[in-house]
Amino acid sequence: MHEFTPEIEKVAQEILEYSLTRLKDNPPLDGPKSESELFNLVGNTITPDGLGGSETLNLFKEILAPACISTDHPRYLAFIPSAPTELANLFDLVVGASALYGGSWLEGAGAVFAENQTLRWLSDLAGLPESAGGVFVQGGTIGNLSALVAARNNARIEHPEIKRWAVACSSEAHSSIESATEVMDVDLIKVPVQPDGIMRGSDVKRAIDKYRAEHTDRDICAIVATAGTTNLGIIDELPTVGAVANNYKIWFHVDGAYGLAGLAHEETRKLFVGVESADSFIVDPHKWLFAPFDACALIYRDPELGRKAHTQHAGYLDTLTESHEWNPSDYAIQLTRRTRGLPLWFSLAAHGTKAYSDAVAKTMDIARIAADLVIAHPNLELLREPNLSIVAFTRKGWKLEDYKTWSAKLLEDQIGFVTPSSHKGEPILRFAIVNPWTQVSDIEAIIATLD
């Protein structure tokens, strides 16, 4: 299996050819099939003698790949899309082919060095001190969980008398925060927000004071603010929330999985004043920083606090833990890790930071134009002016089933991929615009189907 035979070389060329074609051509939108449909088409692919590399690749190209929606299609506007640069995608092939291990400096010093330069760029954009640092993890859920575990560990060290801890966040916070508190078995304080959806310092203070009055044997280990909610792109009032965290000496974490990519553009960066006071933050480059799945940058103001919480100890790991080198696996819930930050590093180093700033600016421009198109449409109502690059709106007179029917037909007709969401219990539509290849004409084509 490990010999590079003529047959393997032939398959390698076929894979490279397919990859290059996929990168050069406009991405197909495609769409899912049912499990029974797929089985009828391909049967059981795992067999005693194998299908052969070329045949297996053909099955993927002809049947399995078209049953996946391309998240980099310019009219994929549901959820939060991914739009990796060609260079980022190409370098992901290098990462896969190089058998790189990114858990320790000893085994991956060159790769870790490159990843750390990328993390340094993000730290500088956020205004964190030179000592800040972190690690690339799988995604925002693992990033948030790892940061909150570090926050609790730090709180336990400082206040061993407290037996149970809580995390406070906006009622509009990402679902991964609630998931993290369930995994950690800590209390969750969902801070009620005002009608505009923004969590402010006064809201947090009121919720903390209430919790402390009701639970004298418990306390809060972390306050989580959101820098760009997934649904509407709302940014919590970071300066005042951070001030409350500082006054109460509580860890301040900023979940910027989607929105903090806006730091890359000078004008958008102004929206995130206050992030510089965070003890930790996350941003997912596979969302709005044009990197392939999966990559979340987790950054600590004081990385030593992350290391104390996450370093794993075992006899076979002593060589690493006693080296005092920068071992990425010490800073999150992971041990084995791929060097998932390298595709972003390669693209960023090759294109330069100005190209990233320009790309973010372009998506913001498209979002503003999309909002104007919604306002001008007689049957549509804009939910709110877009803060970032998410445009949320409703179709007059439609119920949830109407939205679902429209969404399914939109994909079936290969026009676009936009799924219904909800806000305050009512169905809505939203364009999540993070792909610089999305044009005004793409938005117009989708809106034309809403007449």
C-alpha positions in Angstrom: 0.0 0.0 0.0 2.9 2.4 0.6 4.7 1.8 -2.7 4.3 4.6 -5.3 3.4 2.2 -8.2 2.7 3.2 -11.8 -1.0 2.8 -11.0 -0.8 5.1 -8.0 1.1 7.7 -10.1 -1.7 7.5 -12.7 -4.4 8.1 -10.0 -2.2 10.9 -8.6 -2.3 12.7 -12.0 -6.0 12.1 -12.2 -6.6 13.6 -8.8 -4.4 16.6 -9.6 -6.3 17.1 -12.9 -9.6 16.9 -11.1 -8.5 19.3 -8.4 -7.2 21.9 -10.9 -10.4 21.6 -13.0 -12.4 22.2 -9.8 -10.4 25.2 -9.0 -10.3 26.8 -12.4 -13.9 26.2 -13.4 -16.9 28.0 -11.9 -18.0 25.9 -9.0 -21.2 24.0 -9.5 -24.0 24.5 -7.1 -25.2 20.9 -7.1 -27.4 19.5 -4.3 -28.1 16.5 -2.1 -29.7 13.1 -2.9 -31.3 10.7 -0.5 -29.3 7.8 1.0 -31.3 5.3 -1.1 -30.7 7.2 -4.3 -27.0 7.3 -3.6 -26.9 3.6 -2.8 -28.7 2.7 -5.9 -26.2 4.7 -7.9 -22.9 3.5 -6.3 -23.8 0.4 -4.2 -21.4 -0.7 -1.5 -18.0 1.0 -2.1 -16.1 -0.8 0.6 -15.2 -4.3 -0.8 -12.7 -7.0 -0.1 -10.6 -6.4 -3.3 -11.2 -2.7 -3.7 -12.5 -0.8 -6.7 -9.2 0.6 -7.8 -8.2 4.3 -7.5 -9.4 5.5 -10.9 -12.8 3.8 -10.5 -13.2 5.2 -7.0 -12.3 8.7 -8.1 -14.8 8.5 -10.9 -17.5 7.5 -8.5 -16.7 10.5 -6.4 -16.5 12.9 -9.4 -19.6 11.7 -11.2 -22.0 10.8 -8.3 -20.8 11.7 -4.8 -19.4 15.2 -5.4 -22.5 16.4 -7.3 -24.5 15.3 -4.2 -22.7 17.9 -2.2 -23.6 21.6 -2.3 -20.5 23.7 -3.2 -20.1 26.2 -0.3 -17.8 28.4 -2.5 -20.5 29.0 -5.1 -21.2 32.7 -5.4 -24.9 32.2 -4.9 -24.4 29.9 -1.8 -25.7 32.5 0.7 -27.1 30.2 3.4 -25.6 29.6 6.8 -22.1 31.1 6.6 -20.4 30.0 3.3 -16.8 29.3 2.7 -14.8 30.9 -0.1 -11.2 29.8 0.0 -8.7 31.4 -2.3 -7.2 29.2 -5.0 -3.8 29.4 -3.3 -5.3 28.4 0.1 -7.0 25.4 -1.5 -3.8 24.4 -3.4 -1.7 24.6 -0.3 -4.2 22.4 1.5 -3.1 19.7 -1.0 0.5 20.3 0.2 -0.6 20.0 3.8 -2.3 16.7 3.1 0.6 15.3 1.1 3.3 16.3 3.6 2.3 14.2 6.6 2.8 17.3 8.8 2.0 17.0 12.5 1.1 20.3 14.1 0.8 19.3 17.8 4.4 20.0 18.9 7.3 22.3 18.1 9.6 19.3 18.0 7.7 17.6 15.2 6.4 20.6 13.3 8.6 23.6 14.1 8.4 25.1 10.6 4.7 24.7 10.2 4.0 26.0 13.8 6.2 29.0 13.1 4.2 29.9 10.0 0.9 29.4 11.9 2.1 31.5 14.7 2.9 34.4 12.4 -0.7 34.2 11.1 -2.0 34.3 14.7 0.3 37.3 15.4 -1.3 39.1 12.5 -4.8 38.5 13.9 -3.6 39.5 17.4 -2.2 42.7 16.1 -5.4 43.5 14.3 -7.3 43.0 17.5 -4.9 45.2 19.5 -3.8 42.5 21.9 -0.3 42.7 23.4 2.9 41.2 21.9 2.6 38.3 24.4 -0.7 37.1 23.0 -0.9 33.8 21.1 -2.9 30.7 20.6 -3.6 27.9 18.2 -5.7 26.9 15.2 -8.4 24.4 16.1 -11.2 22.6 14.2 -13.9 25.2 14.4 -15.6 27.8 16.5 -17.3 25.2 18.7 -13.9 23.8 19.8 -12.4 27.3 20.0 -15.2 28.6 22.3 -15.1 25.4 24.5 -11.3 25.6 24.8 -11.3 29.2 25.8 -14.1 28.7 28.4 -12.3 25.7 29.9 -9.2 27.9 30.3 -11.4 30.6 31.9 -12.8 28.2 34.4 -9.4 26.7 35.2 -8.1 30.2 35.9 -11.1 31.0 38.1 -10.6 27.7 40.0 -7.0 28.6 40.7 -7.8 32.1 41.9 -11.0 31.1 43.9 -10.7 27.4 45.1 -13.5 28.0 47.6 -16.1 28.3 44.8 -17.5 24.9 43.9 -19.6 25.7 40.9 -19.1 28.1 38.1 -21.3 29.9 35.4 -20.8 31.4 32.0 -22.7 34.6 31.0 -23.6 35.3 27.4 -26.2 37.1 25.3 -29.5 35.4 24.7 -28.5 35.8 21.0 -25.2 34.0 21.5 -24.1 31.1 19.2 -25.4 27.7 20.1 -21.9 26.5 20.7 -21.7 28.5 24.0 -24.7 26.6 25.5 -23.1 23.4 24.2 -19.8 24.2 25.9 -21.5 24.9 29.2 -23.3 21.5 29.0 -20.0 19.7 28.3 -18.3 21.6 31.1 -21.3 21.1 33.5 -21.4 24.8 34.4 -24.4 27.1 34.7 -25.4 29.2 31.7 -26.6 32.8 32.3 -28.5 34.0 29.2 -28.4 37.7 29.4 -31.7 39.3 28.1 -30.9 41.9 25.4 -32.8 44.9 24.2 -34.9 44.9 21.1 -31.9 45.7 18.9 -30.3 42.4 19.9 -27.2 44.0 21.3 -25.9 42.9 24.7 -24.6 45.9 26.7 -22.5 46.2 29.8 -25.5 47.3 31.9 -27.4 44.1 30.8 -24.5 41.9 31.8 -24.1 43.7 35.2 -27.7 43.3 36.0 -27.7 39.5 35.2 -24.5 38.9 37.2 -25.7 40.8 40.2 -28.9 38.8 40.1 -27.1 35.5 39.8 -24.7 36.3 42.6 -27.6 37.3 44.9 -29.4 34.0 44.2 -26.3 31.8 44.4 -23.9 32.8 47.2 -21.8 29.6 46.7 -21.4 30.1 43.0 -19.7 32.6 40.7 -19.1 33.5 37.0 -15.9 32.4 35.4 -16.4 34.0 31.9 -18.5 36.6 30.1 -18.9 35.9 26.4 -19.6 38.7 23.9 -20.4 38.1 20.3 -18.7 40.0 17.5 -21.1 39.3 14.7 -23.9 36.9 15.3 -24.4 34.2 12.8 -28.0 35.0 12.2 -28.0 38.8 11.8 -24.4 39.9 12.2 -25.1 41.8 15.4 -22.1 43.0 17.4 -22.4 43.3 21.2 -21.3 46.5 22.9 -17.7 45.3 23.4 -16.4 48.3 25.4 -19.0 48.3 28.1 -19.2 44.5 28.4 -15.4 44.4 28.6 -15.5 47.1 31.3 -17.9 45.0 33.4 -15.7 42.0 33.0 -12.7 44.0 34.1 -14.4 45.6 37.1 -15.6 42.2 38.3 -12.3 40.5 37.4 -14.1 38.0 35.2 -12.6 36.4 32.0 -13.8 38.3 28.9 -14.1 36.1 25.8 -15.2 37.4 22.4 -16.8 34.9 20.0 -16.0 36.4 16.6 -16.2 33.2 14.6 -17.8 35.0 11.7 -17.5 38.7 12.4 -14.0 39.3 13.6 -12.7 38.7 10.1 -13.9 42.2 9.6 -10.7 43.3 11.5 -8.9 42.8 8.2 -10.5 45.9 6.7 -9.7 49.3 8.3 -13.2 50.7 8.1 -14.9 47.6 9.4 -12.3 47.3 12.2 -13.9 50.3 13.8 -16.9 48.2 14.6 -14.9 46.1 17.0 -13.5 48.7 19.4 -13.3 46.9 22.8 -12.0 43.6 21.5 -8.5 44.7 22.6 -9.6 44.1 26.3 -10.5 40.5 25.6 -8.8 37.7 27.5 -9.5 35.5 24.6 -11.2 35.5 21.2 -11.9 33.3 18.2 -12.3 33.9 14.5 -12.9 31.2 11.8 -10.8 31.8 8.7 -12.9 29.3 6.9 -15.8 31.7 7.1 -14.8 35.3 6.0 -11.0 35.0 5.7 -11.0 32.8 2.6 -9.5 29.6 4.0 -10.7 26.1 3.4 -12.5 24.0 6.1 -11.6 23.7 8.9 -9.8 26.4 10.8 -10.6 28.4 13.9 -8.0 30.8 15.3 -8.2 30.8 19.1 -6.1 33.5 20.7 -5.3 34.2 24.4 -4.2 37.5 25.9 -2.0 35.4 28.2 -1.3 32.1 26.5 0.1 30.6 29.7 -3.4 30.5 31.1 -4.4 28.4 28.1 -1.4 26.1 28.5 -2.1 25.5 32.2 -5.6 24.4 31.4 -4.9 22.2 28.4 -1.5 20.6 28.6 -1.8 16.8 28.7 0.6 14.8 30.8 1.9 11.3 30.1 5.2 9.5 30.2 5.5 9.5 26.4 4.7 13.3 26.3 7.4 14.3 28.9 9.9 15.0 26.1 7.5 17.6 24.7 6.1 19.1 27.9 9.6 19.6 29.5 11.0 21.2 26.3 9.4 24.6 27.1 8.8 25.1 23.3 5.6 26.3 21.8 3.5 23.2 21.5 0.1 24.0 19.9 -1.7 21.1 21.5 -1.1 22.7 24.9 -3.6 25.5 24.1 -6.9 23.8 23.3 -8.9 20.6 23.7 -6.8 18.5 21.3 -3.6 16.5 21.1 -3.2 15.2 17.6 -3.8 18.1 15.2 -3.2 18.8 11.5 -1.6 22.1 10.6 -4.9 23.6 9.6 -3.6 27.2 9.8 -1.1 26.7 7.0 -3.5 27.2 4.0 -4.4 30.6 5.4 -0.8 31.4 6.1 0.2 30.5 2.5 -2.5 32.5 0.9 -2.0 35.5 3.3 1.8 35.5 2.7 1.4 35.1 -1.1 -1.4 37.7 -1.6 -0.6 40.1 1.1 -2.9 41.7 3.7 -4.2 44.4 1.4 -5.8 41.8 -0.8 -7.6 40.5 2.3 -8.7 43.9 3.3 -10.0 44.6 -0.3 -11.9 41.3 -0.3 -13.7 42.0 3.0 -14.5 45.5 1.7 -16.0 44.1 -1.5 -18.4 41.8 0.4 -19.5 44.6 2.6 -20.2 46.7 -0.5 -22.3 43.9 -2.0 -24.2 43.5 1.3 -25.1 47.2 1.3 -26.3 47.0 -2.3 -28.3 43.8 -1.5 -30.0 45.7 1.3 -30.9 48.5 -1.0 -32.4 46.0 -3.5 -34.5 44.4 -0.7 -35.7 47.9 0.3 -36.6 48.7 -3.3 -38.6 45.5 -3.8 -42.3 45.9 -3.3 -42.8 42.4 -1.6 -39.7 42.4 0.6 -39.0 44.1 4.0 -35.5 44.6 5.3 -35.3 43.3 8.9 -32.4 45.7 9.9 -29.6 47.6 8.3 -26.7 45.2 7.9 -23.9 45.7 10.4 -21.6 43.4 8.6 -22.2 41.3 5.5 -25.5 39.5 6.5 -28.7 40.9 5.0 -31.8 39.7 6.7 -35.3 40.3 5.3 -38.9 38.9 5.0 -41.3 38.2 2.2 -44.6 39.9 2.8 -47.5 37.5 3.4 -45.3 34.3 3.5 -45.5 31.6 6.2 -42.7 29.2 7.0 -43.9 26.6 4.5 -43.8 29.3 1.7 -40.2 30.0 2.6 -39.3 26.3 2.6 -41.0 25.7 -0.8 -39.2 28.6 -2.3 -35.8 27.6 -1.0 -36.2 24.0 -2.3 -37.1 25.3 -5.7 -34.3 27.8 -5.8 -31.8 25.0 -5.3 -33.6 22.6 -7.6 -33.4 25.2 -10.3 -29.7 25.7 -9.5 -30.3 29.4 -9.1 -28.9 29.6 -5.5 -28.9 28.2 -2.0 -30.7 30.3 0.6 -32.4 28.6 3.5 -35.1 30.0 5.9 -34.0 31.2 9.3 -36.0 32.7 12.1 -35.9 35.8 14.3 -38.1 36.3 17.4 -40.1 33.2 16.4 -40.9 34.4 12.9 -39.4 33.0 9.7 -37.0 35.2 7.7 -34.5 34.9 4.9 -30.9 36.0 5.0 -28.0 36.5 2.6 -24.7 35.6 4.2 -22.2 37.3 1.8 -18.6 36.3 2.5 -17.6 35.3 -1.0 -15.8 38.0 -3.0 -17.0 36.4 -6.2 -20.6 37.1 -5.3 -21.8 39.8 -7.7 -24.8 42.2 -7.6 -26.2 40.1 -10.5 -26.2 37.0 -8.3 -28.3 38.9 -5.7 -30.6 40.2 -8.4 -31.1 36.7 -9.8 -32.3 35.4 -6.5 -34.4 38.4 -5.6 -36.2 38.1 -9.0 -37.6 34.7 -7.8 -39.3 36.4 -4.9 -41.8 38.4 -7.0 
